């Protein structure tokens, strides 16, 4: 069976504050940061973060659930230490959101909106840590608020959503270790890294690349701090249940990585370089280059400059998604804002960021009418948008087919879903359309087991009819899914009767990962 507001950096250009020697790091630096101001973040930064949250909440009911949100909602109904294709954090966010705020798409998107606002604050804090004054902090916040990737991550509940927040928080801790010489932040790094492992094991990418940077470029004295190793032990202790799950289930994350490499690796490599420019936006990409140069010229944080190309090489080699480097781009952009705040023609950058914000809103948020989305550049570029339209209609169309079954067959029928998005939709609206239990061989759902023995009738959505006919005595196509701008458009709805073998023997044939 077959199987990602407005931008303005206010305030006059200010002189760079006097440089003070670092109290604990004896090594020199070409671009040492200014002393941190004693006041908090500028009000404009707080206002930008609040505006992002407000806008995202306002548009959250538009379009509908993304396929991943439906899947995480479904996984959250069965709390576990891990799932075959994802650690438990995002499904648990889905479960808590529906329990606290209600079983609606808006409820699932409250946490993502708050995460996006937090990203804006973290970008400003990173700029501040690197010596940026008010203008740099506002510039970093505005450019983050008006970038494509943070808006996509803030609109829908994806694994990317908490990842970006946790990765930037780890980066901020690393900067405080390297710039302040405050080894206590190694413990915070360990805490955050351990938590991040429950979302995606990809936090290892950031830590490994930054660690390699420290080994190659220094300052190596940071590696001699005992608190680094206490932090590492803390991360390991927190992550140990997740690691135990991986070991005892034959490293499912590695199996999933291999499946994704085989399925999407070639396309990911082709799209990688263009998306490094487009994930935030062309103006932000220019500032990222400036940020990389700034970090490289400062020996204390040169390791974070080296981490980005190393991460790019690893992602390209593995065929991973281009957005795996999203957090690297965000901290490079924040670093670049420290330099860009002093540009004589900073107004040109502000205008460019504002224009990019308009484009980002159109691309990332549900502003194009759903009925007109198919065939537009937005649908072609933004997978999250096109896979957020029509999922309820899919369940309704399957419900119509189920409703045509004779009463005796309908009472004992089951649904077979070709992928987790279809399964999540059929599960979410089962009560609305009188749908029976749903089963799927896709990713984690395969492990939930086959239909009960003795089940004679299965209504399939997404599985190829030709393959179904090899395992059922009778299969007939009852319809195709319509009105979908995403990959569900045109998939067959097939009614099958009388499996030729016991379900326990057929179920291994249904297993597929992607």
C-alpha positions, 0 to 999 in steps of 0.5 A: 500500500502507498502511502513555513507586520510591519517592520520599523526600527525607530530611534536615531542612530546612536554612537557605539557605547565605550568598550570595556574589557571582559572581566574573565576572558583574557583573549582578545576580540576585534568586535567586543560587545558594548556593556549591557544596559541596565534597562529592559527591552525597548517598549517598541520591542514589547509592542512588536511581540504583542502585535505578532501574537494579536495578529496570529490569534486574529487569523488563527481560525482562517483556512482550518487545521493543518494536516500535522495539527490533526495528527498531533491532536490524534497522537495527544489522545494517547500520551506516551514518552515517544512516538515513532516519528516524533517525540512527545512535546508537540502532541502534548501541547496539542492535548493540553491546548484542547483540554484547556482552551477547547477542541478547536483550531483556535485553541491549538494555535494559542501556543504557536502565537505565543511562541512567535511573540517569544521569538521576537523578544529573543531576537532582540535579546540576542542583539542586546547581548551582542552590544546592540542598543535600542535601534539594533534591538528594535530592528532585530524584533521588527525583522523577525516579526516580519519574516516568513518562517516565524510567521508560519511557525506562529500560525500553526502548531508544528514541531518547528514552532517550539523548536525555534524558541528553544534553539534561540533560547539555547543560543542566548545562553551560549552567548552569555557563556561566551561573552560574559564568561558566566558558566552558570548558563551552561546549566541553562543550556543543558536544561533547555537542550534536554527539553528540546529533545522532547520536541525533535532530536535535531537540537543535537545539530545546534549543539554539535555545530556550536561545540565543533566551532568552539573546538576549532576556533575557541575560546577553548577555555569555555570547554574547561568549565566544569559547569559545561559538563554538569549542563551536559549531564543535566541535558542527558538526565532530562532526555534519558526517557526519550533516549530509552524510547529510541533505544528500545524501539530500534532508533525510530528517529534514524529510521524516519530520517532515512525514510525522509532522505529517500523520499524528499532528500533530492528536492530538499537539496535543490531547494536548500540554497534558495530557501536560505534566502527566502525563509526570512526574506531577502533583506534579512538575508543581507543582514544575516551575511553582516551578522555572520561577519560580525560573529566571525571577527569576534573570537569569543563568538566565532564558533557560532559563525562557524556553526552555520556553514557546518550545519548547512553541510550536514543538512545537505549531506543528510537531505534534511529540510532547509528549515532545519537551519532556521534558528541559525538564520535568526541569530545571524540576523539578530547579530547583523542588526547590531551592525546594521543599526549603525548604517548611514542608510539604515532607512533603506533597510527599514523600508526593505524590511517593511516591504518584505513583511507585507510579502511575508504576511501574504505568503505565510498567513491565510489572507488569500481566500481559501476558495482561490488558493489553489494554483496561486504562488502562495499554494506553490510556495507554502505547504502549510497553507495549501495543506490547511484547506479542505481537511474537514471537507475530506472527512465530509466526502468520506462520510457521504460514501460511508452513508451509502453503505447498507446498514449492516455493513456500515455498523461493522465498517472501518476506515483506512487512511493512507496518511496521518493527515487523512487519519487525523481529519477522519478522527477529528470529525468522526462525530460530525459525519458518523464515521467509524474507527480509522486505521492507518499504516502511516508512521506512528499509526501503524503501531496502533494496530490493524482493524479487529479480526472479522472486519469485512468492510473497509472504506479506504481514502488514499490507498491505490485501488489496484493494490487494494484489489490484491488483498480484498475480494471486492473493491470499487472506487466510490469517489475521489476527494475534491476541493483540496489545493494540497496533496489530497486532491483527487485521491480515491475513496474506495469501498473494499469487502472481504479481506483475503487474509487475516488483518494481522497478516495484511497489516505489515503490507500497510506499513510506510514511513514518510 
